[in-house]
Amino acid sequence: MRIVQFRKNQPEKNGSQNSYVGLQLPSRAGQKIDGGDIVEIPQSLLGLSGEHGTSIDLIVDWDTVKDTLQGFQNEFLENDSASLDGVDIVRIPISNVQILSPVTKPDKVICIGMNYVDHCAEQGVPPPKEPMVFSKFSSSIIGPYDDLRYPEVTEQLDWEVELAIVIGKTGKNVKKEEAMDYVFGYTTAHDVSARDWQLKRNGGQWLIGKTMDDFCPLGPALVTVDEIGDPHNLGLQTVVNGETKQDSNTCQLVFKTEELIAWLTRFFTLLPGDVILTGTPPGVGVFKKPQEFLKKGDVVECTIEKIGSVRNKIV
């Protein structure tokens, strides 16, 4: 299934613009994979009353609600309608909503560096023997189609498409052979990077260069593990202003999902909703000759097979 967070284009009666959790139905013939209509998930299904839940609430309650959601999806596919306790479930055309990041305010956004064999080869270095771990602040997350504000403090803004893992349950000291049980699903990430601050300043620490505002577009949906199949055989690309810059496959990952979860949980506890960016393939601007960097007005589209695209304009 495809889980989304969204706002309705039409404001509420009281003028507010609440965010909702939704189920994205399979695309119709001729639509992109991320073009399906949205089904608003009733708050009562998440055990909430008078408040609007988040995708993390859904992840926590997943074992309780997943069969009901699958039933909604099946009903819509068969009858073009569905109901819960006699109340019709709302189906909304995607053109009538603003798609937000599928995960907001996770406890952790963990990043892995130098994690593609072909990206290491691009730099002329061997793959690392252990995962290279850094992080972003959750405040850097923006939606899949939001404008990305160019920070005036950098002159070297760069792109990185990445497969992002989203954790489904609490885990510490997880065994590699059990690690996939802790994965809820996957989404597309753009690991925006200020290369001057990442590589030349701040004493060699990557944090500032990786976690400025808007440096983590996510989306457009959180796709559950059953729908992804093999996460280590997905095509992924970055296109800037219509020109392909990155084009690889997750089969090139040095440390795959289960290895990363086993490694990370040796040191800290993973919580439902935590996001792990798994690294980027070759083709980033800093290693091109001559170097290429983003500027205001550029449009960056990062796409992963079976998930869809994040597309952000630099402003």
C-alpha angles and dihedrals in degrees: 000000000000116000120197139176117218149162124225115244089224110071119236119264090261090052095252124131108218125187120235139195115237145178114233111218121222113279120262120241110293095019126115116254090258095047101088125122121265127243113203110229110227113245089226089064089061092049091250129133125192094355136084116243130215134228088262089061087053093048091051091051096037098118089054099046108029096089091050091050091048087052091053090052093048092048093051091048092049103034105012088238141067139184141198119211090343094309118117116243113233117244114196127192109240089236088067097059141059109232112223130193107295089229124038130182097003116179090243140018105195123188132198121209130206092011102141120080091215092048090054090049089051088060095041094241132119119253113268119262092221130029114274104227129197134144149225128215114251087235088072091068118109134168126277095256101030122123112259112224114225109232110230090214094071136064096183110063111169141183132235126175112209140177108236123208117211116205119231104193142013114282138177126171090002116186116237092237090055098039098098089062087069095057118098097181149296140269139181117265134190108207097203111200137195098210097193091057093039099048109019109029143041092053094291093300111136099208102095093043091053107039110046116134114296093012095128116056109179133186155340089206140351103239117204121238095249092059095046096053107185108018090191096066105055127125116232132186143176119211121188117194089340095310119114111236103166127030120164144116134253088239083083093067113126094204113029128208099278093046092051094050092047091049098045095047090058086073108028142007118263116218133201109282096023111144125219118193104206102204138269136270126232124293103072115149099244093064097046119104106258097022118249126207135180123259135189112289095031118128117214121196119189115189134185124189114256092010109060139223142311110207119187133175117218109233 
